[in-house]
Amino acid sequence: MTDRLEWMSVESAEMTKHALNAFLATSVVFINEIATLCEEVGADAKEVERGLKTDARIGPRAYLSAGSAFSGGTLARDIMFLTRIGSEYNRPTRCLSAVRESNEAHKGWTRRKLEALFGTIRGRRVAVWGLTYKPGTDTLRRSASVELCQWLMSQGAEVQAHDPAVKVLPADLAKGMMLHSTPLAAAEGAGVLVVATEWPDFRSVSSETLVPVMGAPVVIDPSRFLLTTLGSDPRIRYFTIGKAS
């Protein structure tokens, strides 16, 4: 409920809905591009985020938090919807088209990080925590994690995964990867762990339990979701978006 109503035409209301999600999508892409520059120059994207939000024109609730690209859902849908309208009416939507292009490119951040660390991942055992496109759902459609797993398998990696909402893998994934019942079981013997979906369950895994099953863990956690539980342990090589290695 709200005590503030904005009256407008049906057409304007519909456009407002799409424009709102497109604006949020633009914010996500903007901070992720800034974050990749932070990695190169030694800045910390979280500190930059804090600085941006102190500006009254932006504010503390701004959709600015460096991390994974957005996938599926309303943000991607409305960006595509608006660019399609532009195409139908022969009105170029250069900004919106660039948002989509940048977001697609950002989806490759984890792949690029793996290649930078290992050169090749052929024959390596990779643990992936989270398969759904977001926590709180069992939907695998348009999941960036599933796309990552498919790429890992195509590169010859041995993939071990866990997701609290996924009990059976689809046939195309089951052919090349193993699904485990717990996060630790998925991490056992792996040389690198990728945190792909931010399920709260993963925060219950401590570094004291993870290190023994992985040996010398490399953890790739794009959104710093497990920074406090895994990122502060010197035995773990921890990599995240927006911070120099």
N, C-alpha and C positions, 0 to 999 in steps of 0.2 A: 504493500500500500504506500501511496505517496500523496502529499498535499499539493504537489506541483504537477499540473497538466499543461502540455504544450499542444495547442490546437493547430492542425494543419490539414491539408488535403490528403486523401488516401495515397496519391502518388508520392507526395513529399514524405509521408510517414514510411512508405516502403523504401524509398531511397535513403532515408535517414538510417533505417535498420542496416542496410547493406553498407552504407558509408561508415557507420560506427565500427563495424567489424573490420572494414578495410583500413581505417585509421589505426586500430589496435594492431593489425598485421604489420602496418608500416612501422609502428613503434618497435615491434619485435625484431624486424629486419634491421632497422637502424641501429639498435644497441648491439646486435650480433656483429654487424660490420665494424662498429667501433671496437668491440671486444677482440676481433681478430687483429686489429691494429695495435691494441694494448699488448698482445702477446709478443709482437715484434719489437716494441720500444721499451718494454719493461714496466708498463703501467698495469694497474689492476682494475679490471672492468667494474668490479663491485664498488671500488672507491669512486670511480667516475660516475657510476649510477647514483651513488649517494650525493655527489656534488650536483648532478643535474637536477635531482629532486628537491634541492634546496631553493631552486629558482621558482618564484611564485607563479611564473607563466607555465611551469611544468607540473610541479607539485608532487607530494609524497606518494600519491596513489597512481602515478603514471605507469603505463605498461612497459616498463624499462627494466628488464632483468636478463642479462646475457645468459644464453644457454642453447639448448637444441633448437633447431628450426621447428616451426609449427607444421603440423601434418594433419590432414583430414579435417573434420569439423567445420565450424562456421567461418573461421578466418580464411582458410583456403577456398572454401566454396564461394564466399562473397567477393573475394578478389577476382576469381574466375568469372563470376556473374557480371561484374561491372566491366571487365575488359571485353566480355562478349557483347555487352550492350554497345560499347564504344565501337567495336568492329561492325556491328549491324548498322549503325548510323554513320559510319565512316568518320568517327571522332577519335583521334589517337589518344590513348590513355598511357602515355609514356611512363608516368610515375607508377601507376598501378602495375603495369607490365614489368617494370624494373623490380618492384617488390616481389613479385612471383619469381622472377629470374634469380634474384639474390637469395631468396629463401631456398630454392632448389639447389643452388650452389652450396649453401651452408649445410645442407644435409650430408655433404661429403666430408665434414670436419673430422668425424671419427675415423673415417677411412684414411684421410690424409695423415692423421696423427699416428695410426697404426703403421702406415708405410714409412713415415719419418723415423719411428722408433725401431722398426725391425727390418726395413727394406722389403722383405717378402714375408708373408705369413703362411706360406705353403708348409703344411705339416705341423703348424703350431696349434696348440689347444687353446681355444678362446672361450671364456665363460661370458654369457650374456644374461644379465638380470633384467627381466621385464620384456614382454613381447607385445602386449597390447598397445594401442596408439596413445593411451593415457591411463593413469591409475583409476580404479573404480569402475572399469568396464571389462568385458571379455572380448571386445571387438578387436580383430586383427586386421580388418580391412583398412587400407591406407596407413598402416603402421610403419613408421620409420625404422623401428627395431626389426621388423620382419624383412624390410628391404636390406638392412645391414646384414642380417643372417644369410640372406640369399647371396649377397656379395661375398661374404666370408667363405661360404661353401664353394662358390665359383672360383675362388682363389686357392682352394685346396686346404683351407683351415679345418680343424676338427672343432665343431661347435657344440658346447654344452650349455643348455639354457634352463632358466627357471622363471615361472610367472605364477603368482598365487591364484590367478583366475583362469589359467589354461591347464587343463588336465590331459588333453589329447592334442597332438600336433596335426595340422592339416597334412594330407598325403604328400604334397609337394615339399613340405619341410621335413617330414618324418624320414624321408629317404636319405637325408644327409646330415642330420643333427640329432642329438639326444636331449630329451626333456627330463629334468630331474624334479623330485618332489620338494627339495629344500634349496635355499640359496647356497649353502655350504657344499651340498652334494654337487651342484653345478660348477662350483669353483674348484673342486678337488683336482689337483694335478694340472690346472691351467696356468699358463704363463702370463696371461693378461685377463683382466676382468673389465667388461664394459657395462656401465650402469645405463641402461637404455630407457627404462620406464621408472618413474619415481614412486614406486610402491612404498608406503610407510613401513611395511614389514622389514624392508632391507636395513632400516636403521637399528634393528635389534641385533644385527651381526656386528660384533666388535672386531677390532684389529687383532685382538688376542686369539680369537677363534679362526680368523681368516688366514693369518700368516702361516700357521702350521699346515694347512691343507694346500696352500699355494707355493710355499717355499719363499721365493723372492717376488712378491706380488707387484705387478704393474696394474694400476687402477685408472681407467679412463672414465671420468665422471663429468660429462659436459656441463651440467647445471650446478655443480658443487653440492649435490643433494646429500652426499655422505661425507662432506668436509669435516664435520665434527667427530664422526665415528672412525673414519678411515684416513682422512686427509692429513691428520696431524701426527701420524705415526711415522717416524723416520725410516722404519723398515719397509715402508710402502712407497713406491714411486707413483706419485699421484698427479694426474694431469686433468686440467679443466679448461673450459673456454674462457678466454679473457685474462689469462694470467701467464706470464712467461714461465717456461719450464724451469 
